[in-house]
Amino acid sequence: MPSPADLFDLSGRTAVVTGASSGLGVSFATALAEAGAAVVVAARRLERLSEVASAIESAGGTALAVECDVTDPDATGALMDRAAERFGGLDVVVANAGAVPEGGAMPERMPPEQFVESINVNIAGTFNTCQAAGRHMLAAGGGSIVTVASVAGVGGAVNTPVGYSSSKAAIINLTRCLAVQWADRGLRVNALAPAWFPSEMTERVLALPAWRERCEDQTAMRRLGRPEELAGPLLLLASDAGSYMTGHVLMVDGGSAASVGTAPYSEELYAVHAAIPGGVGERIMPNLPA
């Protein structure tokens, strides 16, 4: 029987991480490299990607930076082809690229094009990544795809961006659909569902004391997650340690999704929304007679 250390070892394997130019994508790529994988980091910002790849190699790992827009199926196909050609195969893919274009807009005022952008990047981008990876992995007889959902995709939350939340819920079901359709050919598909973690995507809202306090109050552990706390869950799903797991949504949320109900939304936070230029953060209130 393999030792626990052997089960988590990714030596000799190739991993691809999208959305790897900043935030959690950097943490995912670093964790996979430290577990022994050759890592291909992908995103639209090649200069930032090159910095990530250089940092991995400086620490003794192997990395390659590839520019890729996940909303383009041809680009995701070329990404997987290049990874497989460079390192001799494709074993792990983390579909991490995502966006929150609507920010703090209220649903009744959100520009429709922002909802469409959420769908294009978060849902279509994730599918494009999974499909391109799946073609390689199915032909090779197996692999592991890890999508990145969110606790926001599990249920409704007051004034969490509606396009983003809806797209993350879709990613959860996309993960399950692909898992059951590809399981018979050795390909596992699972999802990580983080709660609030510091990243480039969240830094602006978490810099607001009232918002950060609300995030902490809604978490059973009463704190934000630390990026390194995602490494273990990721490696479980990516490695042989999770060989009998597919179609699973692994919550890494400090107990957020275990609670029932929601805390009141403060007037201070509503004022933050109302200050967004263009009035998209203002609520439409009932126009009732006095």
C-alpha positions in Angstrom: 0.0 0.0 0.0 1.4 3.5 -0.9 2.3 5.7 2.0 0.3 8.9 2.6 3.3 10.9 1.2 3.3 8.8 -1.9 -0.4 9.3 -2.5 0.0 13.1 -2.6 3.2 13.1 -4.7 2.8 14.5 -8.1 6.4 13.9 -9.3 6.6 13.2 -13.0 3.2 14.7 -13.7 2.0 17.7 -15.7 -0.4 20.3 -14.3 -2.1 23.3 -15.9 -3.6 26.2 -13.9 -5.6 28.9 -15.5 -6.1 32.3 -14.0 -2.6 31.8 -12.6 -1.3 35.4 -12.9 -2.4 36.4 -9.5 -4.4 35.5 -6.4 -5.5 31.9 -5.7 -4.1 30.8 -9.0 -0.6 31.5 -7.9 -1.2 29.6 -4.7 -2.6 26.6 -6.7 0.4 26.6 -9.1 2.9 26.8 -6.2 1.3 24.0 -4.3 1.3 21.7 -7.4 4.9 22.5 -8.1 5.9 21.9 -4.5 4.2 18.5 -4.8 6.5 17.7 -7.7 4.4 18.5 -10.8 5.7 20.4 -13.8 3.3 23.4 -13.9 2.0 25.3 -16.8 0.6 28.7 -15.6 -1.9 30.3 -18.0 -3.8 33.7 -18.0 -4.1 36.7 -20.2 -1.3 38.7 -18.6 1.9 37.1 -19.8 4.2 39.4 -18.0 2.6 38.5 -14.6 2.6 34.8 -15.6 6.3 35.0 -16.4 7.0 36.3 -12.9 5.0 33.4 -11.4 6.8 30.8 -13.5 10.2 32.4 -12.5 9.3 32.2 -8.8 8.4 28.5 -9.1 11.7 27.7 -10.9 13.7 29.8 -8.4 12.3 27.5 -5.7 13.4 24.4 -7.5 10.3 23.6 -9.5 9.5 23.4 -13.2 7.1 25.9 -14.8 6.0 27.3 -18.2 4.0 30.5 -18.8 1.4 30.4 -21.6 -0.8 33.3 -22.5 -4.5 32.2 -22.8 -7.9 33.7 -22.8 -10.2 30.9 -21.6 -13.3 32.4 -23.3 -11.6 31.3 -26.6 -11.9 27.5 -27.2 -9.1 27.6 -29.7 -6.8 29.2 -27.0 -7.7 26.6 -24.4 -7.1 23.8 -26.9 -3.7 25.3 -27.8 -2.8 25.6 -24.1 -3.5 21.9 -23.4 -1.6 20.9 -26.6 1.4 22.9 -25.6 1.4 21.6 -22.1 1.2 18.0 -23.3 3.9 18.5 -26.0 6.3 20.2 -23.6 6.1 17.8 -20.7 4.9 14.6 -22.4 1.4 14.4 -21.1 -1.4 16.1 -19.1 -2.4 14.8 -15.7 -3.9 17.7 -13.7 -5.9 20.8 -14.7 -7.2 23.5 -12.4 -9.8 25.6 -14.1 -9.4 28.6 -11.9 -9.9 31.6 -14.2 -12.8 33.8 -13.2 -14.2 37.3 -13.1 -16.6 39.5 -11.1 -17.4 42.2 -13.6 -20.6 43.5 -11.8 -18.8 44.3 -8.6 -21.2 45.9 -6.1 -24.1 46.6 -8.6 -27.6 45.8 -7.4 -29.3 43.2 -9.6 -32.1 45.6 -10.7 -29.5 48.1 -12.0 -26.7 45.8 -13.2 -25.8 46.4 -16.9 -26.8 43.2 -18.8 -23.4 43.0 -20.5 -21.8 42.5 -17.1 -24.0 39.4 -16.4 -23.1 38.1 -19.9 -19.4 38.6 -19.1 -19.7 36.6 -15.9 -21.3 33.8 -17.9 -18.6 34.0 -20.6 -15.6 33.9 -18.3 -16.8 31.8 -15.4 -19.0 29.2 -17.1 -18.0 29.1 -20.8 -14.3 29.6 -19.8 -14.5 26.7 -17.3 -16.2 24.5 -19.9 -13.6 25.4 -22.6 -10.8 24.5 -20.2 -12.4 21.2 -19.1 -13.3 20.2 -22.7 -9.8 20.9 -24.0 -8.2 19.0 -21.0 -10.7 16.2 -21.3 -9.8 15.4 -24.9 -6.2 14.8 -23.8 -7.0 13.0 -20.6 -9.7 10.7 -22.0 -7.3 9.6 -24.8 -4.6 8.9 -22.3 -6.9 6.9 -20.0 -7.3 9.3 -17.1 -6.5 12.4 -15.2 -7.9 14.9 -12.7 -9.7 18.2 -13.4 -10.4 20.6 -10.5 -12.8 23.4 -11.2 -13.1 26.4 -8.8 -16.6 27.1 -7.6 -17.5 29.2 -4.6 -19.5 29.1 -1.4 -21.5 31.8 -3.3 -22.7 29.1 -5.7 -24.3 27.0 -3.0 -27.1 29.4 -2.1 -28.2 33.0 -2.2 -26.4 35.6 -0.2 -27.4 39.2 0.3 -25.8 41.5 -2.2 -23.2 39.0 -3.4 -22.8 39.7 -7.1 -25.7 37.9 -8.8 -23.9 37.1 -12.1 -20.9 35.7 -10.3 -23.0 33.7 -7.8 -25.1 32.2 -10.6 -22.1 31.3 -12.6 -20.5 29.5 -9.7 -23.7 27.5 -9.1 -23.5 26.5 -12.7 -19.9 25.4 -12.3 -20.9 23.1 -9.5 -23.4 21.3 -11.8 -21.0 21.4 -14.8 -18.5 19.6 -12.5 -21.0 16.9 -11.6 -22.2 16.4 -15.2 -18.7 16.0 -16.5 -17.7 13.8 -13.6 -20.5 11.2 -14.3 -19.9 11.3 -18.0 -16.1 10.8 -17.9 -15.8 8.5 -14.9 -16.0 5.3 -16.9 -12.8 6.4 -18.8 -10.7 7.2 -15.8 -11.1 11.0 -15.7 -12.1 12.6 -12.4 -13.7 16.0 -12.1 -14.2 17.7 -8.8 -14.7 21.2 -7.5 -13.1 23.4 -4.8 -15.6 25.9 -3.3 -13.8 28.5 -1.3 -15.3 31.2 0.9 -13.6 34.5 1.4 -9.8 34.5 0.8 -7.5 37.5 0.2 -6.7 37.8 -3.5 -6.5 40.4 -6.2 -10.2 39.8 -6.9 -11.3 40.5 -3.3 -8.7 43.0 -2.1 -10.9 46.1 -2.7 -13.9 44.9 -0.8 -11.9 43.3 2.0 -10.1 46.7 2.4 -13.5 48.1 3.7 -13.7 47.4 7.4 -17.5 46.9 7.4 -17.4 44.4 4.6 -14.5 42.5 6.0 -16.3 42.3 9.4 -19.4 41.0 7.7 -17.4 38.3 5.9 -15.8 37.2 9.2 -19.1 37.2 11.0 -20.7 34.9 8.4 -18.0 32.4 8.8 -18.2 29.9 11.7 -14.5 30.2 12.3 -14.8 34.0 12.4 -12.0 34.7 10.1 -11.0 34.8 6.4 -9.2 31.8 4.8 -5.5 31.8 4.3 -4.3 30.9 0.7 -2.1 28.1 2.0 -5.2 26.5 3.5 -6.3 25.6 0.0 -3.2 23.6 -0.8 -4.2 20.5 1.0 -7.8 20.3 -0.4 -6.4 20.9 -3.9 -3.8 18.2 -3.6 -6.4 15.8 -2.3 -8.4 16.2 -5.5 -5.5 16.4 -7.8 -3.5 13.4 -6.6 -3.9 9.7 -6.1 -5.0 10.5 -2.6 -8.4 11.3 -4.1 -8.5 8.5 -6.5 -12.1 7.4 -5.5 -13.5 11.0 -5.5 -15.3 12.4 -8.5 -18.2 14.8 -8.8 -17.5 16.1 -5.4 -17.7 19.7 -4.2 -15.1 20.3 -1.5 -16.1 23.3 0.6 -13.1 25.2 2.0 -15.1 27.9 3.8 -14.5 28.0 7.5 -18.0 26.6 8.1 -19.8 29.3 6.1 -22.1 26.9 4.2 -22.9 24.9 7.3 -25.0 27.8 8.7 -28.7 28.6 8.3 -30.0 32.1 7.7 -28.3 35.4 6.9 -27.1 38.4 8.9 -28.8 41.8 8.3 -27.1 44.1 5.8 -26.0 47.3 7.4 -26.9 50.8 6.1 -23.1 51.5 6.1 -22.7 48.8 3.5 -25.7 50.0 1.5 -24.0 53.4 1.4 -20.9 51.8 0.0 -22.9 50.4 -2.9 -24.7 53.6 -3.4 -21.4 55.4 -3.9 -20.6 53.3 -7.0 -20.4 55.6 -10.1 -23.4 55.5 -12.4 -25.9 54.7 -9.7 -25.7 50.9 -10.3 -25.3 50.3 -6.6 -28.4 52.1 -5.5 -31.4 50.1 -4.6 -34.8 50.7 -6.2 -37.1 51.2 -3.2 -40.9 50.9 -3.2 -42.6 54.1 -4.2 -45.5 53.8 -1.7 -48.0 56.6 -0.8 -47.3 58.3 2.5 
